[in-house]
Amino acid sequence: MCLFTWEQMSILLRNQVQESENLSLESLWNASNMMAKDKSLSYADRENCFLGKMDGYVMKKTGMAKDDYYQLLYHNYTKSSIARCKNEVKYWKREKETVQGYTKEQAVAELIEAKKINEKINTIVTYERKLKSMML
């Protein structure tokens, strides 16, 4: 999952940040993996941790000072971000209602797919076959 926001992308573009031999943006695309390993991000404070971390990563890539970054964010993106937040909350509430209307069978099938259980089983079975073929 990418934790990168449209506002952060816009700030990078506004500052003409481009990947090069000296600058990789990979850490932005893979930030969720880095944060999952970061022990300083406590589970109890999960609501407050990833957005600030992502802002920090973007500040580092742009070279912007913290005050300048947040001034730009406030003056250029606050209203549109709030509107987008409201739309996203509406969307997820509709999704929740949809899921709550699932039959037990639909819910189980959705959970199996979301957890990628069949893919995991297939991967293990394929690996087991490979090991067995090496024994022959």
BELTA-V117733 format. One record per backbone hydrogen bond with DSSP energy under -0.5 kcal/mol. NH is the residue of the N-H (numbers start at 1). CO is the residue of the C=O. Records with the same first field share a line. If there is no record, write none. Layout:
NH->CO + CO
//
This chain:
9->5
10->6
11->7
12->8
13->9
14->10
15->11
16->13
17->12
20->23
28->25
29->25
30->26
31->28
33->30
34->30
35->31
36->32
37->33
38->34 + 35
39->37
41->38
42->40
45->42
46->43
48->45
49->45
50->46
53->49
54->50
55->51
56->52
57->53
58->54
59->55
60->56
61->57
62->58
63->59
64->59
69->65
70->66
71->67
72->68
73->69
74->70
75->71
76->72
77->73
78->73 + 74
81->77
82->78
83->79
84->80
85->81
86->82
87->83
88->84
89->85
90->86
91->87
92->88
93->89
94->90
95->91
96->92
97->93
98->94
99->95
100->96
101->97 + 98
102->99
107->103
108->104
109->105
110->106
111->107
112->108
113->109
114->110
115->111
116->113
117->112
120->116
121->117
122->118
123->119
124->120
125->121
126->122
127->123
128->124
129->125
130->126
131->127
132->128
133->129
134->130
135->131 + 132
136->132 + 133
//
